[in-house]
Amino acid sequence: MRKNKARPPRLGQWILKKILPPEERRFLIEGIEERYVRELKDRGRISALFWYLRDIFRTIPILIIDDFFGSATMLKNYLKIALRNIKRHKTFSFINITGLVVGMTCSIFIMLFIQYEISHDRYHENANRIYRILIRQPTDIYQGIDIYSISPPPLKAALMKDFPEIQNAARILRTEGLINYKNNRYLESRFFTVDPEFLKIFTFPLTTGDPETALNEPFSILLTEEMAEKYFDDEDPMGKILNIDNKYDYQITGVLRDIPGNSHFKFDFLGSFNSLYPIYGDYGDRFFEDWNAYQVKTYIQLHSSSDTSEFNSKFPVRLEKYRGRPTNDEIYIQPLTNIHLGGNVNDEIEANSDIKYVYFFSAIALLILLVACFNYMNLSTAGAVQRMKEVGIRKVAGASRHNLILQFLGESLLFAFIALLFSLWLVKLLLPAFSSLIEKELSFPVFNNIETFSSLIGISVLVGILSGSFPAFFLSSFLPVNIIKGKLISRKSLNKSSGFRNTLVVTQFAISTVLVICTIIIFNQLQYIRTKELGFKKEYVVTIPIQDENLKKNYGPLKYDLSQYSKIVDVTVSNFLPFSVENSQAVDWDGRPEDGPDFRYLCVDPNFLDFYGIELAEGRNLSKEIPTDVEQAYILNESAVRLIGWEDPIGKRFNCQRYVDGQVIGVVNNFHCHSLHRQIEPLVIFLFDDSGWWDVRYFSIKISSEDISGTLALMEEKFEKFSPYPFSYYFLDERIDMLYRREQKLGQNFGYFTFVAIFIACLGLFGIASLTSGQRIKEIGIRKTLGASVSSISILLTKEFMKLTSIGIIIAFPISYFAMHEWLKNFAYRVDIGWIPFMGAVLITVLLSLGTVFIQVFKAARANPADSLRYE
Amino acid sequence: MRVLTKLEESVLLSVLKLKDDAYIVSIKDQLERFTSKNMSFGALYVALNRLIKYRYLESHIGESSSLRGGRAKKYYKLTKNGVLALKDIRQLQNLMWKGFENLVKELLEG
């Protein structure tokens, strides 16, 4: 028999050793060991093990409890008293638990949200070794950023050659695709064309098909399960042919499991990259070597053996080295796991989040939790008088202060855990609603995710200790002598505790008021954005994106067809829509400095300015009647004129990517050609020409307000005649609202959390008001018998609370002012903060707190003094 | 005077019966023989400590013997107080059981 066989499992013994005081543990542990050895001899290994486990599982809790509370009997007593207190003081228990439940529910939601945000892209097996290539183009600033997530196609091979650390690299080309299977036609916007290595780098498992070979052949395509169901229902998609863009037949070589929601890119289809050779035809070979084609996204994966920090230090690398032509562009790398919370660079596949939002919401969660904890502290110290006798008796019976502190801490922990149970239930209940609110699919695995579980326990323990610490120290400080003398609590400690309580109330209201003010200002700004004159008319304008190449070149007939219909007021075409002109072109004028900036550009039809009601400041409009206007006439906006510095711009030489120089024929008033986050940048407007260089990307159609659905149906019919793509349209004003979605979401969430914070604070105030007015019931009785009126007593009692809320509000003013001042800096065009939000917040906070307090106070003031004084 | 619980009573009795050989394992064995209930080592350990705190028991560390790999045991012994407490409870129980036979007889016959 081997030696260690005769010894009990080591883990159990180790735990015992940790729990017991060192000088004592030996005898118990050795005792258990001795008995274990006997069991082993008598009944064999298995039953000995069972015996051991059974014993140890019963032993450990007893030891812990014994260690913590002296004995199990006392613990039972504490529990009994705590539960009895909950039952006896129903209102306070209700307020305490409700406050904690609401606070914890909010925090759990925010925690789930943060966990979800942080978990982005971490499900890839190689997540830590995957990087995205970014390119900085210092001369080309787009949407205020000069970093791009797109790179030229030949970069992949060049990097592979230069950096032995790179194991795999894959390019992604993202396009739209018109997918057709048996006349089931949809325009799919999440169509990726990728290198075969894509499936090696990322962990996107296939349900059918071989990931090694699936993307090797040209015109191979993979699709997600969701798409397989959409197009094939019950059919087996493997090997079927999908027609794309009415031209190419792709064969399905596999089905992917659906892409998890916490990915920074999502796709529905994966086409093979070498399909691009036949698709691009003559251009194909050049495209793969074209250092100017900033079109693909490149991702790389390092060998598991390579040193990531050393690799990191090699970047940025200048692109010049590969390109062979002078350029300032630089190559950067970005770790995959940083992408989602790293904010946006240009040409993101999907809008990313920002680590700032994570911090911001964590702060709110903490504040709300704090407000809830303050409630508990307040109510239990204010209600201390009721526990005074208990403390006295316990002390006389020999309880040490240490015991009492543990008792009261235990009570607050009990509250916290009761609250946790309720909020778990609430979270389960409200999770779908919350998920749709933040537009993310959250899940809530409480028990099968050790991280979530332990953080939940962590939150409750934190809440329990935080809210229980002050009451525990305060309550345990009573001296039995004083209690018996009838002095209850010494003047000094009473003052100290009420001072502390007041501070808490002030803090609560400061926090709530800050939140209210912020909410009001955010909504003000949103309102401002929605109603600001943009400089063009946006009402009743339907915009239709054009995908079909033929229609882009030959839009005239359709435009004519549409304008014949009486419900359609006007039709125009352009390459961009007036609210988001984001692309720029190099321009030239006399005296342009070497490093002069590119201008945003709008390619339009002659009636564009009239259509949108954009006003000319000087000069004339573009016109069809004047033949030279097609290639040689430019209209600038005021920003452009100011930048160039012309006194009298009309007639000056100007050129934008054309063989012949043209001249400036007019200047338009500045209109908001980007979101209000940014200043209006220099813009040039000119007509479409025959060069085929400029694409008609949008139809704008102004319709009459009558029978909108009829008009839309007619437009659909006309469009389908000209384009094989499914008809899709947007109302211009809705599209403009989309620019501010993030802010709108923020405002909405802020509103909800503000409501919660105020609710909890008022709940606490209600509790305190009822406690103090209850304690002063005799004073009120005497005052009333001496002739005080109900109103004077109400005012007397309310005054104190109002003082506290007022201080809270005043503290809130500067904090919220600076916070919002920072936030508003995100917008180039913003509201003045002014005094209205502050007044509004004062009104809301004061009315709510006054209302809450008054319910209690009024009840106390109205009470018949005979009742309150009788038994004396 | 504090009345002993049933558990404390049986622990004290076990210690008494074991004379010089009362240490945690033997006490547990004894208890298992007395009662069919199987208590854990932890519960026994806590009870023993409590009894020491009430001064019903005292303990001393025995000499190490080669039999247990050179490890010493902690032996328990009743104090005067412990004996008194047992006497008390015996008295109390006698008082309570007094007339039991007659009462049962009455109940069955009547």
Interface residues (C-beta under 8 A of the other chain):
Chain A: R26 F27 L28 E30 G31 I32 E34 R35 R54 D55 I56 R58 T59 I60 P61 I62 L63 D66 S71 A72
Chain B: Y23 I24 V25 K28 S40 F41 G42 A43 Y45 V46 N49 R50 R68 R71 K73 K74
